Amino acid sequence: MAGTNSKAQAQQNGNGKFVREVRSELKKVVWPTKKELVNYTIAVFVAVILISVIIGIVDTVFAELFKLLKSAVR
C-alpha cells in the first residue's frame, strides 16, 4: 500500500509541476491586439472563400469534361 500511495503522490506532484509549467509558458505568449486579430480573421475568411471558389470552378470544369467524355463514348 505504501508503494501505491507514493506513486499517487508522485503523479500528483508531476501534475502540479505540469500545470505550473503551462502557466509559466502562457505568461510568455504574446497575444495579438484586437486590430491584429480582426485583420487575421478577415484574411482567413478571404482565403477560405477564394479557395472554395477555386475548388468549385475546378469541380465544375471536371464535371463538364466527364460529361463530354461520357457522351463521346456512347
MOPAC internal coordinates of N, CA, C and O (Angstrom, degrees):
PM7 1SCF
backbone

  N    0.0000 0     0.00 0     0.00 0    0    0    0
  C    1.4478 1     0.00 0     0.00 0    1    0    0
  C    1.5165 1   111.33 1     0.00 0    2    1    0
  O    1.2310 1   120.84 1   144.34 1    3    2    1
  N    1.2976 1   116.01 1   -35.66 1    3    2    1
  C    1.4626 1   118.88 1  -178.70 1    5    3    2
  C    1.5177 1   110.27 1   -64.07 1    6    5    3
  O    1.2310 1   120.74 1   146.83 1    7    6    5
  N    1.3370 1   116.19 1   -33.17 1    7    6    5
  C    1.4608 1   119.97 1   179.73 1    9    7    6
  C    1.5203 1   111.88 1   -66.83 1   10    9    7
  O    1.2310 1   120.18 1   139.32 1   11   10    9
  N    1.3301 1   117.26 1   -40.68 1   11   10    9
  C    1.4620 1   119.56 1  -179.82 1   13   11   10
  C    1.5166 1   111.06 1   -70.52 1   14   13   11
  O    1.2310 1   120.15 1   146.67 1   15   14   13
  N    1.3404 1   117.33 1   -33.33 1   15   14   13
  C    1.4568 1   120.88 1   179.54 1   17   15   14
  C    1.5253 1   110.12 1   -66.82 1   18   17   15
  O    1.2310 1   120.41 1   136.05 1   19   18   17
  N    1.3284 1   116.82 1   -43.95 1   19   18   17
  C    1.4637 1   119.26 1   179.53 1   21   19   18
  C    1.5274 1   110.48 1   -68.71 1   22   21   19
  O    1.2310 1   120.86 1   147.86 1   23   22   21
  N    1.3230 1   115.95 1   -32.14 1   23   22   21
  C    1.4651 1   120.16 1   177.04 1   25   23   22
  C    1.5257 1   110.41 1   -65.52 1   26   25   23
  O    1.2310 1   120.50 1   136.55 1   27   26   25
  N    1.3223 1   116.65 1   -43.45 1   27   26   25
  C    1.4660 1   121.24 1   177.97 1   29   27   26
  C    1.5188 1   110.29 1   -65.10 1   30   29   27
  O    1.2310 1   120.72 1   140.41 1   31   30   29
  N    1.3246 1   116.22 1   -39.59 1   31   30   29
  C    1.4689 1   120.86 1   178.71 1   33   31   30
  C    1.5295 1   110.02 1   -64.07 1   34   33   31
  O    1.2310 1   120.13 1   137.44 1   35   34   33
  N    1.3282 1   117.36 1   -42.56 1   35   34   33
  C    1.4645 1   121.08 1   179.71 1   37   35   34
  C    1.5212 1   110.41 1   -64.43 1   38   37   35
  O    1.2310 1   120.50 1   139.62 1   39   38   37
  N    1.3355 1   116.66 1   -40.38 1   39   38   37
  C    1.4597 1   120.10 1   178.81 1   41   39   38
  C    1.5221 1   110.22 1   -65.36 1   42   41   39
  O    1.2310 1   120.30 1   138.78 1   43   42   41
  N    1.3253 1   117.03 1   -41.22 1   43   42   41
  C    1.4634 1   120.85 1   179.16 1   45   43   42
  C    1.5275 1   109.77 1   -64.03 1   46   45   43
  O    1.2310 1   120.11 1   137.73 1   47   46   45
  N    1.3302 1   117.39 1   -42.27 1   47   46   45
  C    1.4640 1   120.64 1   177.50 1   49   47   46
  C    1.5247 1   110.77 1   -63.48 1   50   49   47
  O    1.2310 1   120.79 1   140.60 1   51   50   49
  N    1.3338 1   116.09 1   -39.40 1   51   50   49
  C    1.4640 1   120.37 1   178.12 1   53   51   50
  C    1.5151 1   111.30 1   -64.10 1   54   53   51
  O    1.2310 1   120.38 1   139.11 1   55   54   53
  N    1.3400 1   116.89 1   -40.89 1   55   54   53
  C    1.4637 1   120.65 1   178.13 1   57   55   54
  C    1.5157 1   110.82 1   -64.89 1   58   57   55
  O    1.2310 1   120.65 1   138.50 1   59   58   57
  N    1.3294 1   116.37 1   -41.50 1   59   58   57
  C    1.4619 1   120.22 1   178.66 1   61   59   58
  C    1.5179 1   111.21 1   -63.16 1   62   61   59
  O    1.2310 1   120.82 1   138.98 1   63   62   61
  N    1.3226 1   116.04 1   -41.02 1   63   62   61
  C    1.4685 1   120.52 1   178.17 1   65   63   62
  C    1.5271 1   109.90 1   -62.77 1   66   65   63
  O    1.2310 1   121.05 1   137.04 1   67   66   65
  N    1.3276 1   115.59 1   -42.96 1   67   66   65
  C    1.4637 1   120.04 1   179.80 1   69   67   66
  C    1.5249 1   110.74 1   -59.49 1   70   69   67
  O    1.2310 1   120.39 1   133.79 1   71   70   69
  N    1.3291 1   116.87 1   -46.21 1   71   70   69
  C    1.4669 1   121.35 1  -179.17 1   73   71   70
  C    1.5234 1   110.16 1   -62.78 1   74   73   71
  O    1.2310 1   120.16 1   137.43 1   75   74   73
  N    1.3312 1   117.31 1   -42.57 1   75   74   73
  C    1.4734 1   120.31 1   178.52 1   77   75   74
  C    1.5240 1   110.99 1   -62.32 1   78   77   75
  O    1.2310 1   120.43 1   138.97 1   79   78   77
  N    1.3391 1   116.78 1   -41.03 1   79   78   77
  C    1.4650 1   120.13 1   179.59 1   81   79   78
  C    1.5252 1   111.27 1   -66.73 1   82   81   79
  O    1.2310 1   120.55 1   141.13 1   83   82   81
  N    1.3215 1   116.54 1   -38.87 1   83   82   81
  C    1.4666 1   120.16 1   178.18 1   85   83   82
  C    1.5199 1   109.95 1   -62.89 1   86   85   83
  O    1.2310 1   120.15 1   133.90 1   87   86   85
  N    1.3168 1   117.31 1   -46.10 1   87   86   85
  C    1.4700 1   120.69 1   178.65 1   89   87   86
  C    1.5196 1   110.75 1   -60.90 1   90   89   87
  O    1.2310 1   120.61 1   139.20 1   91   90   89
  N    1.3219 1   116.43 1   -40.80 1   91   90   89
  C    1.4630 1   120.75 1   179.54 1   93   91   90
  C    1.5275 1   110.42 1   -62.61 1   94   93   91
  O    1.2310 1   120.30 1   136.73 1   95   94   93
  N    1.3248 1   117.03 1   -43.27 1   95   94   93
  C    1.4670 1   120.54 1   179.85 1   97   95   94
  C    1.5267 1   111.40 1   -67.85 1   98   97   95
  O    1.2310 1   120.14 1   142.53 1   99   98   97
  N    1.3277 1   117.34 1   -37.47 1   99   98   97
  C    1.4652 1   120.19 1   179.61 1  101   99   98
  C    1.5214 1   111.79 1   -65.26 1  102  101   99
  O    1.2310 1   120.16 1   151.84 1  103  102  101
  N    1.3248 1   117.30 1   -28.16 1  103  102  101
  C    1.4634 1   120.00 1   176.64 1  105  103  102
  C    1.5230 1   111.31 1   -68.80 1  106  105  103
  O    1.2310 1   120.21 1   155.59 1  107  106  105
  N    1.3308 1   117.20 1   -24.41 1  107  106  105
  C    1.4633 1   122.10 1  -179.22 1  109  107  106
  C    1.5278 1   112.57 1   -83.52 1  110  109  107
  O    1.2310 1   120.14 1   165.63 1  111  110  109
  N    1.3128 1   117.34 1   -14.37 1  111  110  109
  C    1.4624 1   121.40 1  -176.82 1  113  111  110
  C    1.5236 1   109.85 1   -68.62 1  114  113  111
  O    1.2310 1   121.09 1   -45.57 1  115  114  113
  N    1.3301 1   115.52 1   134.43 1  115  114  113
  C    1.4636 1   120.62 1   174.62 1  117  115  114
  C    1.5234 1   106.32 1   -97.12 1  118  117  115
  O    1.2310 1   120.56 1   -73.51 1  119  118  117
  N    1.3239 1   116.54 1   106.49 1  119  118  117
  C    1.4515 1   121.69 1  -176.98 1  121  119  118
  C    1.5232 1   109.59 1   -80.45 1  122  121  119
  O    1.2310 1   119.86 1   -34.82 1  123  122  121
  N    1.3417 1   117.87 1   145.18 1  123  122  121
  C    1.4710 1   119.90 1   179.73 1  125  123  122
  C    1.5285 1   111.28 1   -70.08 1  126  125  123
  O    1.2310 1   121.74 1   -27.54 1  127  126  125
  N    1.3335 1   114.28 1   152.46 1  127  126  125
  C    1.4604 1   118.94 1   174.94 1  129  127  126
  C    1.5242 1   108.20 1   -74.08 1  130  129  127
  O    1.2310 1   120.72 1   -10.49 1  131  130  129
  N    1.3240 1   116.22 1   169.51 1  131  130  129
  C    1.4640 1   119.94 1  -179.77 1  133  131  130
  C    1.5257 1   110.02 1   -61.65 1  134  133  131
  O    1.2310 1   120.27 1   138.98 1  135  134  133
  N    1.3400 1   117.08 1   -41.02 1  135  134  133
  C    1.4666 1   120.78 1  -179.46 1  137  135  134
  C    1.5321 1   110.41 1   -63.68 1  138  137  135
  O    1.2310 1   120.18 1   136.12 1  139  138  137
  N    1.3359 1   117.26 1   -43.88 1  139  138  137
  C    1.4615 1   120.31 1   178.28 1  141  139  138
  C    1.5237 1   110.60 1   -62.63 1  142  141  139
  O    1.2310 1   120.82 1   137.22 1  143  142  141
  N    1.3199 1   116.04 1   -42.78 1  143  142  141
  C    1.4581 1   120.64 1  -179.29 1  145  143  142
  C    1.5253 1   111.27 1   -61.22 1  146  145  143
  O    1.2310 1   120.45 1   136.35 1  147  146  145
  N    1.3324 1   116.75 1   -43.65 1  147  146  145
  C    1.4637 1   120.97 1   178.32 1  149  147  146
  C    1.5287 1   109.70 1   -63.32 1  150  149  147
  O    1.2310 1   120.18 1   135.60 1  151  150  149
  N    1.3341 1   117.25 1   -44.40 1  151  150  149
  C    1.4663 1   120.59 1   179.65 1  153  151  150
  C    1.5242 1   111.56 1   -62.22 1  154  153  151
  O    1.2310 1   120.15 1   136.08 1  155  154  153
  N    1.3247 1   117.32 1   -43.92 1  155  154  153
  C    1.4603 1   120.69 1   179.25 1  157  155  154
  C    1.5285 1   111.09 1   -64.66 1  158  157  155
  O    1.2310 1   120.50 1   140.50 1  159  158  157
  N    1.3235 1   116.65 1   -39.50 1  159  158  157
  C    1.4618 1   120.82 1   179.71 1  161  159  158
  C    1.5191 1   110.59 1   -64.51 1  162  161  159
  O    1.2310 1   120.49 1   136.10 1  163  162  161
  N    1.3232 1   116.67 1   -43.90 1  163  162  161
  C    1.4686 1   120.63 1   177.94 1  165  163  162
  C    1.5238 1   109.89 1   -62.33 1  166  165  163
  O    1.2310 1   120.25 1   137.11 1  167  166  165
  N    1.3255 1   117.13 1   -42.89 1  167  166  165
  C    1.4668 1   120.80 1   179.29 1  169  167  166
  C    1.5244 1   111.08 1   -60.43 1  170  169  167
  O    1.2310 1   120.14 1   139.32 1  171  170  169
  N    1.3170 1   117.34 1   -40.68 1  171  170  169
  C    1.4652 1   120.82 1   179.34 1  173  171  170
  C    1.5235 1   110.40 1   -65.96 1  174  173  171
  O    1.2310 1   119.96 1   135.16 1  175  174  173
  N    1.3400 1   117.69 1   -44.84 1  175  174  173
  C    1.4635 1   120.30 1   179.13 1  177  175  174
  C    1.5241 1   111.36 1   -61.88 1  178  177  175
  O    1.2310 1   120.21 1   136.91 1  179  178  177
  N    1.3227 1   117.19 1   -43.09 1  179  178  177
  C    1.4679 1   120.70 1   179.16 1  181  179  178
  C    1.5242 1   109.99 1   -62.90 1  182  181  179
  O    1.2310 1   120.31 1   135.98 1  183  182  181
  N    1.3290 1   117.02 1   -44.02 1  183  182  181
  C    1.4629 1   120.27 1   179.37 1  185  183  182
  C    1.5253 1   111.20 1   -62.48 1  186  185  183
  O    1.2310 1   120.09 1   137.33 1  187  186  185
  N    1.3193 1   117.43 1   -42.67 1  187  186  185
  C    1.4696 1   121.03 1   179.71 1  189  187  186
  C    1.5205 1   110.41 1   -63.28 1  190  189  187
  O    1.2310 1   120.26 1   136.68 1  191  190  189
  N    1.3251 1   117.10 1   -43.32 1  191  190  189
  C    1.4664 1   120.72 1   179.78 1  193  191  190
  C    1.5240 1   110.43 1   -64.29 1  194  193  191
  O    1.2310 1   120.12 1   134.39 1  195  194  193
  N    1.3394 1   117.38 1   -45.61 1  195  194  193
  C    1.4673 1   120.29 1   179.71 1  197  195  194
  C    1.5235 1   111.82 1   -61.46 1  198  197  195
  O    1.2310 1   120.38 1   133.76 1  199  198  197
  N    1.3112 1   116.88 1   -46.24 1  199  198  197
  C    1.4642 1   120.17 1   179.43 1  201  199  198
  C    1.5249 1   110.54 1   -63.41 1  202  201  199
  O    1.2310 1   120.07 1   140.72 1  203  202  201
  N    1.3261 1   117.47 1   -39.28 1  203  202  201
  C    1.4707 1   120.91 1   178.46 1  205  203  202
  C    1.5200 1   110.97 1   -62.72 1  206  205  203
  O    1.2310 1   120.42 1   137.14 1  207  206  205
  N    1.3255 1   116.81 1   -42.86 1  207  206  205
  C    1.4666 1   120.57 1   179.00 1  209  207  206
  C    1.5247 1   110.12 1   -64.35 1  210  209  207
  O    1.2310 1   120.26 1   136.24 1  211  210  209
  N    1.3301 1   117.11 1   -43.76 1  211  210  209
  C    1.4673 1   120.41 1   179.76 1  213  211  210
  C    1.5233 1   110.49 1   -62.03 1  214  213  211
  O    1.2310 1   120.12 1   134.66 1  215  214  213
  N    1.3195 1   117.38 1   -45.34 1  215  214  213
  C    1.4663 1   120.46 1   179.09 1  217  215  214
  C    1.5257 1   110.29 1   -63.40 1  218  217  215
  O    1.2310 1   119.94 1   140.00 1  219  218  217
  N    1.3257 1   117.73 1   -40.00 1  219  218  217
  C    1.4624 1   120.91 1   177.65 1  221  219  218
  C    1.5175 1   112.04 1   -62.07 1  222  221  219
  O    1.2310 1   120.33 1   137.35 1  223  222  221
  N    1.3278 1   116.97 1   -42.65 1  223  222  221
  C    1.4717 1   120.80 1   178.87 1  225  223  222
  C    1.5229 1   110.49 1   -64.44 1  226  225  223
  O    1.2310 1   120.21 1   133.23 1  227  226  225
  N    1.3283 1   117.20 1   -46.77 1  227  226  225
  C    1.4640 1   120.75 1   179.55 1  229  227  226
  C    1.5257 1   110.23 1   -61.84 1  230  229  227
  O    1.2310 1   119.88 1   139.59 1  231  230  229
  N    1.3162 1   117.83 1   -40.41 1  231  230  229
  C    1.4590 1   121.96 1   178.66 1  233  231  230
  C    1.5265 1   110.78 1   -62.34 1  234  233  231
  O    1.2310 1   120.58 1   135.98 1  235  234  233
  N    1.3265 1   116.50 1   -44.02 1  235  234  233
  C    1.4633 1   120.71 1   179.44 1  237  235  234
  C    1.5260 1   110.96 1   -63.78 1  238  237  235
  O    1.2310 1   120.59 1   137.28 1  239  238  237
  N    1.3234 1   116.47 1   -42.72 1  239  238  237
  C    1.4734 1   120.40 1   179.31 1  241  239  238
  C    1.5249 1   110.22 1   -61.55 1  242  241  239
  O    1.2310 1   120.20 1   132.73 1  243  242  241
  N    1.3262 1   117.23 1   -47.27 1  243  242  241
  C    1.4615 1   119.65 1   179.72 1  245  243  242
  C    1.5272 1   111.62 1   -64.86 1  246  245  243
  O    1.2310 1   119.72 1   141.98 1  247  246  245
  N    1.3129 1   118.14 1   -38.02 1  247  246  245
  C    1.4640 1   120.95 1   178.38 1  249  247  246
  C    1.5247 1   110.23 1   -61.47 1  250  249  247
  O    1.2310 1   120.46 1   135.88 1  251  250  249
  N    1.3297 1   116.72 1   -44.12 1  251  250  249
  C    1.4655 1   120.17 1   178.87 1  253  251  250
  C    1.5281 1   111.23 1   -66.11 1  254  253  251
  O    1.2310 1   120.21 1   140.37 1  255  254  253
  N    1.3294 1   117.20 1   -39.63 1  255  254  253
  C    1.4657 1   120.04 1   177.77 1  257  255  254
  C    1.5223 1   111.31 1   -62.20 1  258  257  255
  O    1.2310 1   120.29 1   137.83 1  259  258  257
  N    1.3149 1   117.04 1   -42.17 1  259  258  257
  C    1.4587 1   119.76 1   178.87 1  261  259  258
  C    1.5254 1   111.53 1   -67.46 1  262  261  259
  O    1.2310 1   120.02 1   145.38 1  263  262  261
  N    1.3330 1   117.57 1   -34.62 1  263  262  261
  C    1.4675 1   119.99 1   175.12 1  265  263  262
  C    1.5230 1   110.15 1   -62.83 1  266  265  263
  O    1.2310 1   120.46 1   137.01 1  267  266  265
  N    1.3288 1   116.73 1   -42.99 1  267  266  265
  C    1.4627 1   120.47 1   178.08 1  269  267  266
  C    1.5252 1   111.17 1   -63.30 1  270  269  267
  O    1.2310 1   120.57 1   137.59 1  271  270  269
  N    1.3203 1   116.52 1   -42.41 1  271  270  269
  C    1.4608 1   119.82 1   178.78 1  273  271  270
  C    1.5239 1   111.41 1   -64.53 1  274  273  271
  O    1.2310 1   120.34 1   139.23 1  275  274  273
  N    1.3323 1   116.95 1   -40.77 1  275  274  273
  C    1.4604 1   120.23 1   178.73 1  277  275  274
  C    1.5225 1   111.23 1   -63.37 1  278  277  275
  O    1.2310 1   120.98 1   137.81 1  279  278  277
  N    1.3286 1   115.73 1   -42.19 1  279  278  277
  C    1.4667 1   118.59 1  -179.30 1  281  279  278
  C    1.5265 1   111.04 1   -71.30 1  282  281  279
  O    1.2310 1   119.52 1   150.61 1  283  282  281
  N    1.3189 1   118.52 1   -29.39 1  283  282  281
  C    1.4638 1   121.59 1   179.15 1  285  283  282
  C    1.5221 1   111.12 1   -73.02 1  286  285  283
  O    1.2310 1   120.02 1   149.36 1  287  286  285
  N    1.3166 1   117.57 1   -30.64 1  287  286  285
  C    1.4599 1   121.65 1  -178.79 1  289  287  286
  C    1.5182 1   110.46 1   -74.19 1  290  289  287
  O    1.2310 1   119.33 1   147.25 1  291  290  289
  N    1.3090 1   118.89 1   -32.75 1  291  290  289
  C    1.4689 1   122.10 1  -177.60 1  293  291  290
  C    1.4429 1   109.92 1   -72.50 1  294  293  291
  O    1.2310 1   120.10 1   180.00 1  295  294  293

